[in-house]
Amino acid sequence: MHSGAVPRYRDRVGAAAGPYNLVGVVQTIDPASGQLSLHTDDGKTVKIILDAGVRLLLLPPGAKSLANGMQITAKDIGPGDRLLARGELSGDANSLAASTLVIMAKRAQAAPMDGAKPPADLVAAD
């Protein structure tokens, strides 16, 4: 990654293959099919496909590291939850095959994550 900023998917479309980060709010989720609909901070709706080995971490408000995250399942995610999805973006930028989801549950959100950046240890995983 460069400069530590969360790249928006429009910045990376057509770029070399690699992990992408999308930040937004969950609109709908279907744990049975392993898919959710994410309304990104850019105003787009992107289908997030949960890969078989997807890592799902719930972070407490104000957490600066994934070490503070708690492993959860897709059934624990709900509409209105804010998340960062990391994975491979489709060529048309309409879906992302997620390898990691970092979730801030709606009920735990004290304030919006304006200019959200991924926790440093997520970036270091590149």
RODO-2510 file (C-alpha; in nm, 4 decimals, decimal comma):
residues 126
     n   res          X          Y          Z
     1     m     0,0000     0,0000     0,0000
     2     h     0,1018     0,3561    -0,0450
     3     s     0,0777     0,6429     0,2051
     4     g    -0,1446     0,4379     0,4402
     5     a    -0,4690     0,5808     0,3005
     6     v    -0,7559     0,3473     0,2209
     7     p    -0,7693     0,3238    -0,1595
     8     r    -1,1176     0,3694    -0,2981
     9     y    -1,2102     0,1071    -0,5550
    10     r    -1,2352     0,3667    -0,8318
    11     d    -0,8678     0,4470    -0,7693
    12     r    -0,7663     0,0857    -0,8231
    13     v    -0,9860    -0,0306    -1,1118
    14     g    -0,7538    -0,1465    -1,3866
    15     a    -0,4533    -0,1381    -1,1541
    16     a    -0,2305    -0,4393    -1,0975
    17     a    -0,3937    -0,7272    -0,9131
    18     g    -0,3780    -0,7037    -0,5381
    19     p    -0,5917    -0,6597    -0,2319
    20     y    -0,8478    -0,3801    -0,2332
    21     n    -1,0112    -0,2087     0,0621
    22     l    -1,3698    -0,0891     0,0540
    23     v    -1,5248     0,1027     0,3425
    24     g    -1,8962     0,1520     0,3898
    25     v    -2,2204     0,0484     0,5556
    26     v    -2,3917    -0,2887     0,5211
    27     q    -2,7281    -0,2603     0,3439
    28     t    -2,8300    -0,6269     0,3341
    29     i    -2,6703    -0,9573     0,4284
    30     d    -2,7449    -1,3176     0,3399
    31     p    -2,5230    -1,5406     0,5583
    32     a    -2,6576    -1,8549     0,3862
    33     s    -2,5258    -1,7426     0,0463
    34     g    -2,2181    -1,5754     0,1935
    35     q    -2,2961    -1,2371     0,0393
    36     l    -2,3724    -0,8879     0,1570
    37     s    -2,4475    -0,5540    -0,0050
    38     l    -2,2172    -0,2671     0,0953
    39     h    -2,2963     0,1000     0,0365
    40     t    -1,9465     0,2473     0,0065
    41     d    -1,8382     0,5882     0,1242
    42     d    -1,8123     0,6774    -0,2474
    43     g    -2,1879     0,6241    -0,2822
    44     k    -2,1659     0,2981    -0,4795
    45     t    -2,3270    -0,0335    -0,3933
    46     v    -2,0897    -0,3290    -0,4135
    47     k    -2,1654    -0,6990    -0,3583
    48     i    -1,9252    -0,8484    -0,1053
    49     i    -1,8703    -1,2218    -0,1470
    50     l    -1,7375    -1,3940     0,1633
    51     d    -1,4614    -1,6358     0,0633
    52     a    -1,4602    -1,9735     0,2371
    53     g    -1,1749    -1,8765     0,4706
    54     v    -1,2838    -1,5169     0,5263
    55     r    -1,1587    -1,3575     0,8473
    56     l    -1,4375    -1,1691     1,0278
    57     l    -1,3281    -0,9387     1,3074
    58     l    -1,5489    -0,7179     1,5226
    59     l    -1,3582    -0,4177     1,6547
    60     p    -1,4566    -0,2189     1,9607
    61     p    -1,4999     0,1566     1,9101
    62     g    -1,1684     0,3406     1,8895
    63     a    -0,9600     0,0262     1,8309
    64     k    -0,6300     0,0958     1,6531
    65     s    -0,5249    -0,2647     1,6004
    66     l    -0,6755    -0,5915     1,4846
    67     a    -0,5355    -0,7456     1,8029
    68     n    -0,8400    -0,5966     1,9774
    69     g    -1,0772    -0,7687     1,7345
    70     m    -1,3083    -1,0537     1,8237
    71     q    -1,3696    -1,3369     1,5751
    72     i    -1,7348    -1,3474     1,4689
    73     t    -1,9477    -1,5205     1,2049
    74     a    -2,1456    -1,3738     0,9151
    75     k    -2,4614    -1,4204     1,1243
    76     d    -2,3272    -1,1535     1,3613
    77     i    -2,3243    -0,8847     1,0879
    78     g    -2,6353    -0,6751     1,0344
    79     p    -2,7673    -0,3894     0,8231
    80     g    -2,6209    -0,0582     0,9359
    81     d    -2,2933    -0,2112     1,0516
    82     r    -1,9898    -0,0231     0,9241
    83     l    -1,7077    -0,2290     0,7806
    84     l    -1,3870    -0,2435     0,5879
    85     a    -1,3846    -0,5236     0,3302
    86     r    -1,0482    -0,6405     0,1962
    87     g    -1,0089    -0,8721    -0,1001
    88     e    -1,0045    -0,9043    -0,4785
    89     l    -1,2188    -0,6597    -0,6739
    90     s    -1,3969    -0,7817    -0,9887
    91     g    -1,3017    -0,6286    -1,3224
    92     d    -1,6284    -0,4340    -1,3384
    93     a    -1,5860    -0,3119    -0,9768
    94     n    -1,9337    -0,4420    -0,8851
    95     s    -1,8213    -0,7157    -0,6461
    96     l    -1,5362    -0,7971    -0,4116
    97     a    -1,4300    -1,1465    -0,3020
    98     a    -1,3464    -1,0699     0,0605
    99     s    -1,0645    -1,2338     0,2485
   100     t    -1,1072    -1,0085     0,5561
   101     l    -1,3945    -0,8050     0,6988
   102     v    -1,3319    -0,5649     0,9840
   103     i    -1,6670    -0,4742     1,1359
   104     m    -1,7815    -0,1984     1,3679
   105     a    -2,1317    -0,2989     1,4709
   106     k    -2,3979    -0,0311     1,4385
   107     r    -2,4835    -0,0656     1,8046
   108     a    -2,1190     0,0079     1,8976
   109     q    -2,0612     0,3059     1,6699
   110     a    -1,9981     0,6174     1,8699
   111     a    -1,9113     0,8313     1,5659
   112     p    -1,8697     0,7848     1,1925
   113     m    -1,5294     0,6684     1,0687
   114     d    -1,4598     0,9756     0,8533
   115     g    -1,1506     0,9200     0,6417
   116     a    -1,1302     0,5660     0,7744
   117     k    -0,7955     0,3956     0,7469
   118     p    -0,7441     0,0245     0,7967
   119     p    -0,5747    -0,0770     1,1191
   120     a    -0,1959    -0,0740     1,0735
   121     d    -0,1658    -0,4509     1,1119
   122     l    -0,4122    -0,5073     0,8262
   123     v    -0,2021    -0,2899     0,5946
   124     a     0,1132    -0,4691     0,7074
   125     a    -0,0358    -0,8009     0,5941
   126     d     0,0335    -0,7057     0,2284
***
